[in-house]
C-alpha cells in the first residue's frame, strides 16, 4: 500500500451554532483506496465530505489533502472533485452540453471524443443528446459522476453515488470507481447501502453523533457484528428444530416471521456455533437447502456500534434491502 496518505485528518471539529456536527474526528485514507463513510442520519458524514471538498473549514483540528494542509476553503481545490447531497446540472442542456460547458468553465481541455468517452463510461452515451430535464435520478447521479471526472481528480469525493441507480447503473458506477482506484486515485464515498460498501471499499469509517466509532478494514468491521440471526431451511424442519434447540451457543429465535417459508427457522449465534449446527444436521442426514444471515455481518456491525435496534432494521431490510441513512 502506498505510504502517502491522500487524506489525513486529526481532531477535526465542526460546529454549527449549538450543534456539534463533528467532534475530534481522525481519518486516514491512503492513496489508491476506496474508503467508505457510513453512519445514521445526522452522524456528520455530509459535513465531513464538505470539509474534504473545501466547501467549508473546520473550527478545530488539522486536515491534509493530497499533501497540502487545508487552511482555507480554496486550499484543497486542486486535484479534488466530487459532490455532496446531489450533483448539480443544467436541466435545459443535453448531457453532452452539460459536460462541455463545465469543461470550458473549469479550463479543462476536452475534445468531443473525450466528452463522449466519459458519457460512455457512465452509461449515458446513448442519451448524450437528450435534455437532462428528462433524466431520472439515477441518470443525473451518473452525469454528476462524469462531471466530477472531468478534472481527472486524484481524490474523488462522492455523497451517495449509488442513489437512484438500477442494477446496471450501479455496476457501471462500481466499475468506474474501481478503475479509478486501480489507476492510483483515491475515492471517499458515503453510502447507506451496506452491500455497496462491502463490494467497493477497502476500509470504512463509521460515524455516530459526529464521532468516529470505528475505522478500519471492512473485514474487521464485519467481525464486530457478534451474534447474528441466520435463516435456516432444511429437508426436515422438525429434526432441524430439535438439533438447533440442543446446540450449545445457539438460540432459536421466536416471534420473527420466516419470510417466504413457514418451515424456515431463525437461529441466533456466533459463526462457530452455526458451523457446529451444520455438522450436526449433515450427520443426522438432514439436507440444508438454505442458510444465510438475516442481516449481513456488515449491516449487523453498523447496528451494533450505533446502538440501533436490530430487529426493527432487519424487518425494514426484508422490504427494501437497505438500512436508513
C-alpha positions in Angstrom: 0.0 0.0 0.0 1.4 3.5 -0.8 2.8 5.3 2.2 1.5 8.7 1.3 -2.0 9.5 2.6 -4.5 11.2 0.3 -6.4 12.3 3.4 -5.1 12.8 6.9 -7.3 14.4 9.5 -6.7 15.0 13.2 -9.2 16.1 15.8 -11.5 17.7 13.2 -14.3 19.6 14.8 -17.1 21.5 13.1 -19.8 23.4 15.0 -23.0 25.0 13.6 -24.4 27.2 16.3 -25.3 24.9 19.2 -24.9 21.7 17.1 -21.6 19.9 17.1 -21.6 18.2 13.7 -18.1 16.7 14.0 -16.0 16.3 17.2 -12.4 15.2 17.3 -12.6 13.2 14.1 -9.4 11.4 13.0 -9.2 10.0 9.5 -6.5 8.4 7.3 -7.1 7.4 3.7 -4.1 6.0 1.8 -3.8 6.8 -1.9 -5.3 4.3 -4.3 -8.0 3.3 -1.8 -11.8 3.4 -1.9 -12.8 4.5 1.6 -16.4 4.4 2.8 -18.2 6.7 5.3 -21.2 5.3 7.0 -23.5 6.3 9.8 -27.1 7.2 10.8 -28.8 10.4 9.8 -27.1 13.3 11.4 -23.9 11.4 12.1 -21.8 14.1 10.3 -21.0 12.3 7.0 -22.0 15.1 4.7 -20.3 17.7 6.9 -17.0 15.7 6.7 -17.3 15.3 2.9 -17.8 19.1 2.7 -14.6 19.7 4.6 -12.7 17.3 2.3 -14.1 19.1 -0.8 -13.1 22.5 0.6 -16.7 23.7 0.9 -16.2 24.7 4.5 -13.5 24.9 7.1 -13.1 23.1 10.4 -13.4 25.0 13.6 -10.6 22.9 15.1 -8.1 20.3 14.1 -5.9 19.7 11.0 -6.7 18.4 7.6 -4.1 17.4 5.0 -5.4 16.7 1.5 -3.0 15.3 -1.1 -0.1 16.5 0.9 -1.5 20.1 1.4 -2.6 21.4 4.7 -6.1 22.9 4.4 -6.1 26.4 5.8 -8.9 27.9 3.8 -11.8 27.0 1.6 -9.7 27.0 -1.7 -6.6 25.3 -0.5 -7.7 21.8 -1.4 -9.4 22.5 -4.7 -6.6 21.3 -7.0 -6.9 17.6 -7.7 -10.1 17.1 -5.7 -13.6 16.7 -7.2 -17.0 15.3 -6.4 -20.3 16.3 -5.0 -22.3 16.3 -1.7 -26.1 15.9 -1.3 -26.7 15.6 -5.1 -24.9 16.7 -8.2 -26.0 19.8 -10.0 -26.6 20.2 -13.7 -28.2 22.5 -16.3 -31.6 20.9 -17.0 -32.2 22.8 -20.2 -29.0 21.4 -21.7 -28.2 17.9 -23.0 -25.8 15.6 -21.2 -23.1 16.4 -23.7 -23.7 20.1 -23.5 -23.5 19.9 -19.7 -20.1 18.3 -19.7 -18.8 20.6 -22.5 -19.9 23.7 -20.6 -18.4 22.5 -17.3 -15.1 21.6 -19.0 -14.9 25.1 -20.6 -15.7 26.8 -17.3 -13.0 24.9 -15.5 -10.5 25.4 -18.2 -10.3 21.6 -18.9 -9.2 20.6 -22.4 -11.7 18.0 -23.5 -12.5 17.4 -27.2 -15.8 15.9 -28.4 -14.4 12.4 -28.3 -13.2 12.9 -24.7 -16.7 14.0 -23.6 -18.3 11.1 -25.4 -15.8 8.7 -23.7 -16.8 10.0 -20.3 -20.5 9.6 -21.1 -19.9 6.1 -22.3 -18.1 5.2 -19.1 -21.1 6.1 -17.0 -23.6 4.5 -19.4 -25.0 7.7 -20.8 -23.6 7.5 -24.3 -27.0 6.7 -25.9 -28.7 9.7 -24.3 -25.8 12.2 -24.8 -28.1 14.5 -26.8 -31.1 14.3 -24.5 -32.0 17.2 -22.3 -31.1 16.5 -18.6 -34.6 17.8 -17.6 -36.0 14.4 -18.6 -33.3 12.3 -16.8 -34.1 10.0 -13.9 -32.4 10.4 -10.5 -30.0 7.6 -11.3 -29.1 9.2 -14.7 -28.4 12.5 -13.0 -26.2 10.7 -10.5 -24.2 9.2 -13.3 -23.9 12.6 -15.1 -22.7 14.1 -11.9 -20.0 11.4 -11.7 -18.9 12.1 -15.2 -18.7 15.8 -14.4 -16.5 15.0 -11.4 -14.2 13.0 -13.6 -13.7 15.9 -16.0 -10.7 17.2 -14.0 -9.1 13.8 -13.8 -9.1 14.0 -10.0 -6.6 12.5 -7.7 -9.2 12.5 -4.9 -12.9 11.9 -5.7 -15.5 12.7 -3.0 -19.0 11.3 -3.5 -22.1 11.5 -1.4 -24.4 8.6 -2.0 -23.2 7.9 -5.6 -25.5 4.8 -5.9 -28.6 6.8 -5.0 -31.4 6.0 -7.5 -29.3 3.6 -9.6 -30.7 0.4 -11.1 -28.5 -2.7 -11.0 -27.0 -1.9 -14.4 -26.2 1.7 -13.4 -24.8 0.5 -10.1 -22.5 -1.9 -11.9 -21.2 0.8 -14.2 -20.5 3.2 -11.3 -18.8 0.5 -9.3 -16.5 -0.3 -12.3 -15.7 3.4 -12.8 -14.7 3.8 -9.1 -12.7 0.6 -9.1 -10.8 1.5 -12.2 -10.1 5.0 -10.7 -8.6 3.4 -7.6 -6.6 0.9 -9.7 -5.1 3.9 -11.5 -3.8 5.3 -8.2 -6.5 7.8 -7.4 -8.4 7.8 -4.1 -12.2 7.7 -3.6 -14.0 8.7 -0.4 -17.8 8.0 -0.6 -20.7 7.9 1.8 -23.4 5.3 1.4 -26.3 3.9 3.4 -26.1 0.7 1.3 -24.0 -1.8 3.1 -23.8 -4.0 0.1 -22.1 -1.2 -1.8 -19.6 -0.7 0.9 -18.8 -4.4 1.2 -18.3 -4.7 -2.6 -16.3 -1.5 -3.1 -14.4 -0.3 -0.1 -11.0 -1.3 1.3 -11.8 0.4 4.6 -14.7 2.2 6.2 -15.2 4.8 8.8 -18.3 4.6 10.9 -19.6 7.9 12.4 -22.2 8.3 15.1 -23.3 11.7 16.5 -20.3 13.4 15.0 -17.7 11.0 16.4 -15.7 8.1 14.9 -16.8 4.8 16.5 -14.9 2.6 14.0 -12.3 3.0 11.3 -10.5 0.2 9.6 -10.8 -2.7 7.1 -14.3 -3.9 6.1 -13.4 -7.4 7.3 -12.6 -6.0 10.8 -15.9 -4.2 11.0 -17.8 -7.4 10.0 -16.1 -9.1 12.9 -17.7 -6.6 15.2 -21.2 -7.9 14.5 -21.0 -10.6 17.2 -24.0 -12.9 17.2 -26.1 -13.0 14.1 -29.5 -14.3 13.2 -29.5 -16.9 10.4 -32.4 -18.2 8.4 -32.3 -21.9 8.0 -34.4 -24.1 5.6 -33.9 -27.9 5.7 -35.5 -31.0 4.4 -36.7 -31.9 7.9 -37.8 -28.8 9.9 -38.8 -30.8 12.9 -35.4 -32.5 13.2 -33.6 -29.2 12.5 -35.5 -27.5 15.3 -34.7 -30.3 17.7 -31.0 -30.1 16.9 -30.9 -26.3 17.0 -32.6 -26.3 20.4 -30.0 -28.7 21.7 -27.0 -26.9 20.2 -24.8 -25.0 22.8 -24.3 -21.4 21.9 -27.5 -21.2 19.7 -30.8 -19.6 20.4 -33.9 -20.4 18.4 -35.5 -17.0 17.7 -39.2 -16.8 18.3 -41.6 -14.1 17.2 -39.7 -13.5 13.9 -41.6 -14.4 10.8 -39.7 -16.7 8.5 -40.1 -14.8 5.2 -41.5 -16.8 2.3 -41.4 -20.2 4.1 -43.2 -21.1 7.3 -40.9 -24.2 7.6 -37.8 -22.0 8.0 -36.1 -21.5 11.3 -34.3 -18.4 12.6 -31.4 -19.2 14.9 -29.0 -16.8 16.6 -25.4 -17.4 17.4 -21.8 -16.8 16.6 -20.3 -18.3 13.4 -18.6 -21.1 15.2 -22.0 -22.3 16.7 -23.5 -22.2 13.2 -20.7 -24.3 11.9 -21.4 -26.9 14.6 -25.1 -26.8 13.7 -24.3 -27.6 10.1 -22.1 -30.5 11.1 -24.8 -32.0 13.3 -27.5 -31.5 10.6 -25.4 -33.2 8.0 -24.5 -36.0 10.4 -28.2 -36.6 11.0 -28.9 -36.8 7.3 -30.9 -33.6 7.2 -30.3 -31.7 3.9 -29.6 -27.9 4.2 -31.5 -26.0 1.5 -30.8 -22.5 2.7 -28.6 -21.0 5.3 -27.7 -17.3 5.5 -27.7 -14.3 7.8 -31.0 -12.4 8.1 -28.9 -9.2 8.4 -25.5 -9.3 6.7 -22.5 -9.0 9.0 -21.5 -5.5 7.9 -25.0 -4.2 8.5 -25.2 -6.0 11.8 -22.0 -4.4 12.9 -23.4 -1.0 11.9 -26.5 -1.6 14.0 -24.5 -2.8 17.0 -22.0 0.1 17.0 -24.6 2.8 16.5 -27.0 1.3 19.1 -29.8 0.8 16.6 -32.5 -1.8 17.1 -31.5 -4.9 15.1 -35.0 -6.4 14.8 -36.5 -3.2 13.5 -33.9 -2.7 10.9 -34.0 -6.4 9.9 -37.7 -6.0 9.2 -37.0 -2.9 7.1 -34.3 -4.7 5.2 -36.7 -7.5 4.2 -38.7 -4.9 2.4 -36.1 -2.8 0.6 -32.7 -4.5 1.3 -31.1 -1.4 2.9 -30.9 0.4 6.2 -31.9 4.0 6.8 -29.2 6.5 6.1 
